[in-house]
Amino acid sequence: MRSRIRLALAASAAALLIGGAASADEVKIGALMPMTGDLQAYGETSLKGVMLAADEINAAGGVLGHKIDVSVGDTQTNPRAGVEAARKLANIENVVGIVGALRSGVSIPVAKSVSSAVGMTQISSASASPEITKLKDNDFLFRTVPSDAFQGVALAQVVKENGFGKVATLYIDNDYSEGLANSFAASFEALGREISKSLAYEPGNASYRGELSKVAGNGGEALVLIGYPENGITILRQSLEEGYFDKFIFTDGMKAPEIIEAIGAEHLNGSIGTSPEAAADSDAAVRFRRAYAAKHGELPPKPFIDSAYDATILLGLAIEKAGSTDRKAVRDALRSVANAPGTEILPGEFAKAKELIADGKDIDYVGASGSQEIDGDGDVSGTFAYWTIDDGQIKTLRVFEPGS
């Protein structure tokens, strides 16, 4: 049975319902996604991961004998809009828990103002700022992607491996990018290499020539661009037009085919980057790709789809384990379904998990996006992809653990 979606736009006075109203026989969960704004390219695809998980849960009989109903709040990739959308999900839609947000700069204020305040589980599928680890969120904020403290190490290894000794860094002025830029700089310099210049930029500007001129003046061999597609495309285009940089290094926020289409493969071929990614040959990743392909076609080369799926499955399992839709009880059950010991549960095995829970057995969910062992801070460890743009296509060269 196809899951129904509720779209709660922050700009709307009331929620926009898609596919009819939810009944009393349904359990509501929220999906806080950037359906508009700078991260729209990832919001749309991440929502497909959420809905694939919801459909699988419902095909297995739902949770607590009820179908899952997904209410979607549009963050507009904006903190204020994200908080407003989260409040509507929590207080008007009365969701049990929330999957999202994607941007750390949205997830953090939502955690402070909404999820921790009302006592509701929030599982981000993309927010990777190191600040989240020690955030005072009353243990209600979790994530299914590793901290950028680890991605900075991974990126430094890849950049060194490609022979760069001195690079410039330009990063969007938010929690995600600043944390990743700092982690990368510390790791790169520890490898005996040099950051020629590191500079933050404000989103939404028509021109970034001034910022590019500043970071290009100190002899960097390539530009490490930590940002998102909308402004990233502008920066890349102006860098090429003015001759500032023609070699580029990216992170997960810039791993989107739309960037190649806008700039042209001839300018981006040979670019490299990192992003969280599970080993492609793991049983969990293979099962997820097959399920996604059966519903939506081939899995696109974008991050956060599998981690959004994992967050939704984990929330469903926690509700089932709690035996209740009480928000605090769901929070308290989350680690018990995510962590060992227990029978391993792979993507597509929600019905099996329900049977084990009903029998009083422990389960251990093995994520499509990688390990989902949740530590005391709500964090997970993980592996990263070293990817490149080759013949106009994003291709993963290998998946590795930082430091290996």
ABEGO torsion letter per residue (X at the ends): XBBBBBBBBAABABBBBBGEBBBAABBBBBBBBBABEAAAAAAAAAAAAAAAAAAAAAAAGEBGGBBBBBBBBBAGGBAAAAAAAAAAAAAAAGBABBBOBABAAAAAAAAAAAAAAAGBBBBBAABABAAAAABBAGGABBBABBBAAAAAAAAAAAAAAAGBABBBBBBBBBAAAAAAAAAAAAAAAAAGBBBABBBBBBBGBABAAAAAAAAAAAGBABBBBBBBAAAAAAAAAAAAAAGABABBBBBAAABBAAAAAAAEAAAABGBBBBBBBBBAABAAAAAAAAAAAAAAEBBBBBBGAAAAAAAAAAAAAAAAAAGBABAAAAAAAAAAAABOBEBBBBBGAAAAAAAAAAAGBBBBBBBAAEBABBBAAGBBBEBBBBBBBBGGBBBBABBBBBGX
